[in-house]
Amino acid sequence: MMKSDERQKRSFIAGGLISTAGIFFAKFLGLFYAVPFNSILGGGANIAIYGVAYNIYNYVLNICLAGVPFAIATLVAKYVSQEDYRTAIMVKKLSTTFMIAFGVLAMLFMIVCAAPFASMLLPKGAVGVSDQATAVNIVVMRNVLMIVAIAIFFVPILSSIRGFYQGLKDLEIYALSQVLEQVARVVFLLVSSAIAVYLLGMERTWAVYFGAFSTSIAAILAIIHIRLYDRKQMKEIKALADAQTRVANTDMKSLFHELIFISVPYLFVAIFGYSDSIINSFLLKGGMEAYYLGHGGGVEVNGTMVLSELASAELTIIIGSINYAVVKLMSIPMVLAPGFSSALLPHITSSLVRKEYKAVQKNICECIESVLYIALPVCFCLFVFAKPIYALLFPPSGYPENALPAAQLITDEQALDLCAEVLRWFSIEALLSTLGPIFSSLMMAVEQRKLNIRNLAVIVTLKFVITYPLLAYFGYPGLIFSSLISMITFFWLDGYALSRRFHINWKNTFRRITVMVGGLVIIAAVAFLCQSIGLRGYGCGRLLGIVQLGISGCLAILAYFLFTYYFQLPQLILHLDPIKWIRRRSKK
């Protein structure tokens, strides 16, 4: 029995790591394509438009990936654990039809809302831009949102198939599909935009359009790939279905009601749970303008207070940084949430069906500890290495003459310092945004859906209410303060509910977190020593900077691992002992 439990633990952790590895590679690739794509876009307004539009796409995408597909995975895991393969196949057919309809509705919603969203995100009289340029940017933003709407039709279809294999615990194809999707997107984006701008001499706006359209191309190719895999895999599942003796549930209507019953809570969780970035996007500009006007950043023109050119320049850089570069860097630790959630759901569902509550209790603790063990050092590295990371991947440079000339009031070095400071603050947001979906997934998996939706509604309302005043008073750090207040409230509410439902003792988890925090102190010390001996990672050319940052980062992570290894954290949390494995291999 103990061996079976150990295998189950390793299966869950391995599934989480495999799924996370696939998503991480996809995000990592998406991070580095930004370097050449920045040059093609030409900076300025194009980067801001692409970043804001892509944030909205990501929000809808997260709803598609974390909403209904989780419900599909839950149903498939339930029936497969009962060896009812015929019903699992019925769920697959029903969910695909359902998600096609969902994709149509999501696409139509995006098309209808494209124009009003563009006006809200880039209002008339935007800082540093003339009225005519603002009108042009609004049209471009509208067009980009409408192009992205095409992808929103295909993504739900793709996610329904992924949800089916997630329920089967086949996370290798789940991860591989995401990697191939991202590779296809990056290749099409770079090649098409480079041809349009450099070979055909088209305006750089077309690079924005091709970048938006690449999401559709990638989704279509991913669907084709997973369908090819589907043909082979479904033969085995159909064979099991033909051989089963259990009576299947062939009532399509009852299955549809069951799918909807589970899907609706997941849909609300996705809408509420990923709303943080949307709230930030819509309130950032107005809140920051109020901050500057209230802190000496305004000048009087014809009896009206408007932002000074310097304040406008700073605000332009901050908005562009948050909506583009910082979002991409934050996505590195955030891949842990969908990765471990996708691995967690089938295991907890199966354990609940078998009424193995101790296994559920262990899975909950191990999931949170595993994510924290990896996410804490990654987010902290974003904090301590903010300036070299930003300098190497998203170096601030002069804006094109037709974009935002006010930004030229700030030197590249000053812009880099400002962007690095923004990234340091948002490293906290990255950790919160990684943990939030994990707690939501746990609550949903243990059948606490109504309570989880209520908790999410409370913190989203709280976040929406306090964000603008905190922005107006503190500036962009107000976004982080609002997230801290709302997310700590959410963690406490969900943690209390999980403790009450499964009698979880969090003492061991808090002890392990204390060791992790000690590891962060070691990271800070190593980073300080590396910078003291000249390994700054910036101001020395990109190639040498990458080498210096690579050395510093590897030493910092190695120090964190060795410190936590001494206290048995990777062995207890991840069930991995690489040093022991290396010793065994060396003896052979």
Stockholm file with secondary structure:
# STOCKHOLM 1.0

chainA/1-588         MMKSDERQKRSFIAGGLISTAGIFFAKFLGLFYAVPFNSILGGGANIAIYGVAYNIYNYVLNICLAGVPFAIATLVAKYVSQEDYRTAIMVKKLSTTFMIAFGVLAMLFMIVCAAPFASMLLPKGAVGVSDQATAVNIVVMRNVLMIVAIAIFFVPILSSIRGFYQGLKDLEIYALSQVLEQVARVVFLLVSSAIAVYLLGMERTWAVYFGAFSTSIAAILAIIHIRLYDRKQMKEIKALADAQTRVANTDMKSLFHELIFISVPYLFVAIFGYSDSIINSFLLKGGMEAYYLGHGGGVEVNGTMVLSELASAELTIIIGSINYAVVKLMSIPMVLAPGFSSALLPHITSSLVRKEYKAVQKNICECIESVLYIALPVCFCLFVFAKPIYALLFPPSGYPENALPAAQLITDEQALDLCAEVLRWFSIEALLSTLGPIFSSLMMAVEQRKLNIRNLAVIVTLKFVITYPLLAYFGYPGLIFSSLISMITFFWLDGYALSRRFHINWKNTFRRITVMVGGLVIIAAVAFLCQSIGLRGYGCGRLLGIVQLGISGCLAILAYFLFTYYFQLPQLILHLDPIKWIRRRSKK
#=GR chainA/1-588 SS CHHHHHHHHHHHHHHHHHHHHHHHHHHHHHHHTHHHHHHHHTSHHHHHHHHHHHHHHHHHHHHHHHSHHHHHHHHHHHHHHTTCHHHHHHHHHHHHHHHHHHHHHHHHHHHHHHHHHHHHHSCTTCTTCCHHHHHHHHHHHHHHHHHHHHHHHHHHHHHHHHHHHHHTTCHHHHHHHHHHHHHHHHHHHHHHHHIIIIISCCCTHHHHHHHHHHHHHHHHHHHHHHHHHHHHHHHHHHHHHHHCCSCCCCCHHHHHHHHHHHHHHHHHHHHHHTHHHHHHHHHHHHHHHHHHHHTTCEEEETTEEEECHHHHHHHHHHHHIIIIIIHHHHHHHHTHHHHHHHHHHHHHHHHHHTTCHHHHHHHHHHHHHHHHHHHHHHHHHHHHTHHHHHHHHSCCCCCCTTTCGGGGGSCHHHHHHHHHHHHHHHHHHHHHHHHHHHHHHHHHHTTCHHHHHHHHHHHHHHHHHHHHHHHHHHSTHHHHHHHHHHHHHHHHHHHHHHHHHHCCCCHHHHHHHHHHHHHHHHHHHHHHHHHHTTCCSSSSCHHHHHHHHHHHHHHHHHHHHHHHHHTTHIIIIICCCHHHHHHHHHHC
#=GC SS_cons         CHHHHHHHHHHHHHHHHHHHHHHHHHHHHHHHTHHHHHHHHTSHHHHHHHHHHHHHHHHHHHHHHHSHHHHHHHHHHHHHHTTCHHHHHHHHHHHHHHHHHHHHHHHHHHHHHHHHHHHHHSCTTCTTCCHHHHHHHHHHHHHHHHHHHHHHHHHHHHHHHHHHHHHTTCHHHHHHHHHHHHHHHHHHHHHHHHIIIIISCCCTHHHHHHHHHHHHHHHHHHHHHHHHHHHHHHHHHHHHHHHCCSCCCCCHHHHHHHHHHHHHHHHHHHHHHTHHHHHHHHHHHHHHHHHHHHTTCEEEETTEEEECHHHHHHHHHHHHIIIIIIHHHHHHHHTHHHHHHHHHHHHHHHHHHTTCHHHHHHHHHHHHHHHHHHHHHHHHHHHHTHHHHHHHHSCCCCCCTTTCGGGGGSCHHHHHHHHHHHHHHHHHHHHHHHHHHHHHHHHHHTTCHHHHHHHHHHHHHHHHHHHHHHHHHHSTHHHHHHHHHHHHHHHHHHHHHHHHHHCCCCHHHHHHHHHHHHHHHHHHHHHHHHHHTTCCSSSSCHHHHHHHHHHHHHHHHHHHHHHHHHTTHIIIIICCCHHHHHHHHHHC
//
